[in-house]
C-alpha cells in the first residue's frame, strides 16, 4: 500500500492473486463435476423379439410375419426366429406381430406392451410371441382344400 501527497491510497496490483483465485475456482468446479452422477442414456436400449410357431409343417405360415414397434416400419421375422431391435428410447413401447395366415393365431394376442428400462447388448429385453397354426385341409368346404 502506498500513500500519495494528496491523501490517495494506492493498493498494489497482485495479478498472481487473480490467477490463484481462478485456479482454485477451476479445481473446485472439476471436483464438483466428479461427484455428479452421469445422466442415464435415454437411447440405446436393445430388445430381442422371438417368434415360436407350432403346427403341421404344411399349415405353418411359410412367409413368416412382421414385427412393428410403435410407429416404426415393420420388420420381417421368420416363423421360428428372433430379431434384435436397437436404439430404442427408454420407456413404454407397443410391439405388434402381424402378417399371420388366417389359420394361425397368437397366444395372448398379437400386441405386447413393454417398458424398456435397462437393456444392454449383453442383457437385452426379450419379448416372445407363441403362434399356433391349425390344419387347413379339413375337406369340409369351409376354407380348406377341396380336391
Order of alpha helices (4+ residues) and beta strands (2+ residues): beta-beta-alpha-beta-beta-beta-beta-beta-beta-beta-beta
